[in-house]
Amino acid sequence: MPTRNARVLFNEVPTGYPEPGKTDKYDDSQTIDLENVPLNGGFLVKILYLSIDPYMRGRMRAPTTKSYSPPFTIGEPLQNNGVGVIIRSENPDIKAGDHVHGFFPFQEYYVTANAKAYRVLPKDQNIPWSVYLGACGMTGKTAYYGWTAYAEAKKGETVFVSTGAGPVGSVVIQLAKKQGLKVIASAGSDEKVEFMKSIGADVAFNYKKESTKEVLEKNGPINIYWDHVGGQTLEAAIDAAAPYARFIECGMISQYNVSAENPPYAPKNLTQIVGKCLNLRGFLVTPLEEKYRDEFYATIPPMVAKGEIKFLEDITEGLEGTGKAIYEVQAGKNHGKSIIRVAAE
Ligand SMILES: NC(=O)c1ccc[n+]([C@@H]2O[C@H](COP(=O)([O-])OP(=O)(O)OC[C@H]3O[C@@H](n4cnc5c(N)ncnc54)[C@H](OP(=O)(O)O)[C@@H]3O)[C@@H](O)[C@H]2O)c1
């Protein structure tokens, strides 16, 4: 019997911010025969959750522009991390009813034989499946790997975390507090500021209402800056840096949607890097995977299960909402880890 297999396709390279329904296209023209579709030694997955992440904007580009992640292909489904449940399997290591985490196309059902690209999730961890896309998934790993590898944190130091209410920033704040640091954190709404205070930020502020430069002047100097924003925020952090401060360059979202109306901004005070002996370190989560994955899974999911790491989720119901969710993450309108609930179990 044919069952709908709706997809979300990459439709057009955006200029500036992505435009829902223009950059992407919801397509429900395809069907799949769930009982009889050939598996060729692989497995059939019903996709339950798909993650929406800031870096997806970088993949919405012309193939001629080089970057660290491959471009999406016009007319093909978007792709990202997801969680699904196995419906049928010909692979002895992956059984019907198992939940798997890995990369999926944005569609409802998927057949693959690439078992090594997926991790079977533990059933006994008392963690909702969606959280394997956030605190127990890529964004939690980004925070844990980057902090462990590069923060060189010492008790009593001061760290500034921008985008502190987001899925990466909120884990960074909680790791820093556990190590006894003073945390200054910024976000773009009063609701996000309240959340940052609730997870331990000592100084939490709304950068749309207060000047980042003034808050850092008053509460700094900072020994560590965890950057998600770049641009003027990075400039303010350089001004507030103590000698030998570490700058962990995790993201620069203020520069992802630049256009003629929203031009790029480069910090004007880079000479301070020399005088203050600053260490600016860019990093990506994927190259650190091999080194820190086992330690991460042994550490963070048990803390999440015990409520020791808190998080927010922003769940969109149905694949049709994908374009809007992508836009909202770029525009700062999401409140927590942005996730598409593709289907109920
Ligand atoms: N290096 C890596 O491997 C890696 C991996 C994952 C994520 N990242 C980066 O980490 C950062 C956070 O990711 P996330 O998943 O935790 O994102 P997120 O918080 O879910 O969403 C992005 C947030 O960025 C903020 N923002 C958007 N436009 C902004 C602007 N012009 N100026 C300042 N803030 C702006 C918004 O929060 P506010 O309301 O607070 O402005 C928005 O909610 C992103 O820059 C992302 O690219 C890097």
The ligand as an ORCA input file, in Angstrom:
! r2SCAN-3c Opt
* xyz 0 1
  N      31.819     25.181     15.590
  C      30.909     24.215     15.524
  O      31.205     23.046     15.243
  C      29.484     24.580     15.806
  C      28.521     23.573     16.056
  C      27.210     23.976     16.389
  C      26.880     25.327     16.436
  N      27.840     26.257     16.147
  C      27.544     27.695     16.214
  O      27.156     27.972     17.544
  C      26.230     29.064     17.560
  C      25.027     28.698     18.388
  O      24.379     27.574     17.813
  P      23.042     27.037     18.484
  O      22.715     25.751     17.808
  O      23.178     27.052     19.974
  O      22.010     28.159     17.974
  P      20.635     28.719     18.530
  O      20.882     29.410     19.797
  O      19.565     27.694     18.493
  O      20.193     29.745     17.388
  C      20.937     30.783     16.978
  C      20.778     32.008     17.900
  O      21.720     32.976     17.486
  C      21.298     34.240     17.953
  N      21.431     35.233     16.884
  C      20.857     35.208     15.675
  N      21.218     36.302     14.966
  C      22.027     37.018     15.756
  C      22.724     38.246     15.583
  N      22.655     38.946     14.439
  N      23.470     38.683     16.598
  C      23.536     37.980     17.751
  N      22.916     36.793     17.951
  C      22.171     36.339     16.960
  C      19.845     34.099     18.359
  O      19.783     34.114     19.773
  P      19.607     35.518     20.568
  O      18.138     35.696     20.754
  O      20.338     35.299     21.822
  O      20.180     36.577     19.686
  C      19.464     32.737     17.823
  O      18.424     32.158     18.579
  C      25.953     29.405     16.102
  O      26.767     30.489     15.730
  C      26.376     28.163     15.361
  O      26.736     28.425     14.036
  C      29.115     25.903     15.844
*
